[in-house]
Amino acid sequence: MAWFLLLAAGLLEVVWASAMKQSDGFTRIWPTGIMLATMLASVTLLAIAMKSLPLGTAYAVWTGIGAVGAFLVGVIVLHEAASPMRIAAALLIVAGLALMKLSETS
């Protein structure tokens, strides 16, 4: 259950990061409101997941999902550059997330 909550928290991190971009420096009310709500939900789910997951693992996975997810939203939705170096960096983050999950002993 903790891993599911952590995944949901990471996906919500992608939503709030994307909404922050769309808020145009907090000048647009709806994206700003979405950002604040999903940020609170994301951190809340992370805190609940941390009750049974190690701090380092939970935080690394949460930020990794957010980083790779935001990268994918940027490339797919916002048409940002997807250079080979950026793709390789995202793949390294995913590899790190897999190693964190495989290292979990509980």
Secondary structure, DSSP 4 states (H G I P E B T S, - for coil): -HHHHHHHHHHHHHHHHHHHHHTTTTTSHHHHHHHHHHHHHHHHHHHHHTTTS-HHHHHHHHHHHHHHHHHHHHHHTS-----HHHHHHHHHHHHHHHHHHHH---
